[in-house]
Amino acid sequence: MNPFKLFSPSYLFDPTPGFSFAYFWPSTIFFVLIFALSWHAASLVQKHRHQKLAKEFLGGIPARMREIALAGLTLTFFREEGIPWLGMRFWIILLVLLGVAYGVWVWRRYQKGFLERLGKQKKREAEDLYLPRPKHKKKRKR
């Protein structure tokens, strides 16, 4: 395959791209691998040292990975079966580009906000040490 063909609109938007889909198994393995890695990503978010903040910033990644993988497998199936309009090369490429864009957006959001919120949380915890606390109730003897 010539990768420069992807810049040709007639190649990219062909509603019935034909029956020769040489990349069925590589794309299927790619999307199944993304689906499997989503479960590992979920466990990494759970094991993060700052679990509450990690869920806020990274909690949506495993679910999005599963959504992208299932949509990719569906589009790969449509492409393999030669279904008009749903089997266009454009949809698979768009899905992969959206996944990359989502990953970049989450990473930038994580870099910007996580360390800032972590600092604020530590400062708030240090200030909370000096706040009055409610009295502990004693247990009554019967």
C-alpha positions in Angstrom: 0.0 0.0 0.0 1.2 3.4 -0.8 0.6 5.7 2.2 0.4 8.8 0.0 -2.9 7.4 -1.4 -4.4 8.5 1.9 -4.1 12.1 0.8 -6.2 11.4 -2.3 -9.9 12.1 -1.5 -11.1 9.7 -4.2 -9.2 6.9 -2.4 -10.1 7.9 1.1 -13.8 8.6 0.5 -14.6 5.7 -1.9 -18.0 4.4 -0.6 -17.2 0.8 -1.8 -13.5 0.4 -1.4 -13.4 -3.2 -2.8 -12.9 -6.7 -1.5 -9.2 -6.6 -1.0 -8.6 -5.6 2.6 -5.0 -6.7 3.4 -5.0 -5.1 6.8 -7.9 -6.9 8.4 -5.8 -9.0 10.8 -3.4 -6.2 11.8 -6.2 -3.8 12.5 -8.2 -6.4 14.4 -5.2 -7.3 16.5 -4.6 -3.6 17.1 -8.2 -2.9 18.3 -8.3 -6.1 20.4 -5.0 -5.0 22.0 -6.4 -1.6 22.8 -9.4 -3.3 24.4 -7.2 -5.5 26.5 -4.9 -2.6 27.6 -8.0 -0.7 28.8 -8.4 -3.1 31.6 -4.7 -2.7 32.6 -5.1 1.1 32.4 -8.1 0.9 34.8 -6.0 -1.1 37.3 -3.2 1.5 37.0 -5.7 4.3 37.8 -6.9 2.3 40.8 -3.4 1.8 42.1 -2.2 5.4 41.7 -0.8 6.8 44.8 -3.2 9.8 44.7 -6.2 7.8 43.8 -8.9 10.5 44.2 -7.1 13.0 41.9 -6.0 10.3 39.5 -9.7 9.2 39.0 -10.6 12.8 38.3 -7.9 13.4 35.7 -7.4 9.9 34.3 -10.6 8.0 35.2 -12.2 8.3 31.7 -9.3 6.9 29.8 -10.1 3.1 30.2 -13.7 3.7 29.2 -12.7 5.7 26.1 -10.2 3.1 25.1 -12.9 0.4 25.2 -15.3 2.6 23.2 -12.6 3.3 20.6 -11.7 -0.4 20.4 -15.3 -1.6 19.9 -16.0 1.1 17.3 -12.7 0.2 15.5 -13.6 -3.5 15.5 -17.1 -2.6 14.1 -15.6 -0.4 11.4 -13.1 -3.1 10.6 -15.9 -5.6 10.2 -17.8 -3.2 7.9 -14.7 -2.7 5.8 -14.1 -6.5 5.6 -17.7 -7.1 4.5 -17.6 -4.3 1.9 -20.7 -2.5 3.3 -21.1 0.7 1.3 -20.5 4.0 3.1 -19.8 2.3 6.4 -16.8 0.5 5.1 -15.0 3.7 3.9 -11.3 4.0 4.8 -12.1 7.5 6.1 -14.0 6.2 9.2 -11.2 4.0 10.5 -8.6 6.8 10.0 -10.9 9.3 11.6 -11.4 7.0 14.6 -7.6 6.5 15.1 -7.0 10.3 14.8 -9.8 11.0 17.3 -8.2 8.5 19.7 -4.8 10.2 19.4 -6.4 13.6 19.8 -8.2 12.5 23.0 -5.0 11.0 24.4 -3.1 14.3 23.8 -5.9 16.3 25.3 -6.0 14.1 28.5 -2.2 14.2 28.8 -2.1 18.0 28.6 -5.0 18.3 31.1 -3.2 15.9 33.4 0.1 17.8 33.1 -1.5 21.2 33.7 -3.9 20.4 36.4 -2.7 17.4 38.4 0.4 18.9 39.9 -1.4 22.1 40.7 -4.3 20.3 42.4 -1.9 18.1 44.2 -0.1 21.1 45.7 -3.4 22.7 46.7 -4.5 19.5 48.4 -1.3 19.2 50.4 -1.6 22.8 51.4 -5.2 22.3 52.5 -4.3 19.2 54.5 -1.6 21.2 56.2 -4.0 24.0 57.0 -6.7 21.5 58.2 -4.4 20.3 61.0 -5.0 23.6 62.9 -8.8 23.6 62.5 -10.9 22.7 65.5 -12.2 19.1 65.5 -15.4 17.8 67.0 -15.1 16.1 70.3 -15.1 12.3 70.4 -18.2 10.9 72.1 -17.4 8.5 75.0 -19.0 5.2 75.0 -21.5 4.7 77.8 -21.1 1.8 80.2 -24.3 -0.2 80.9 
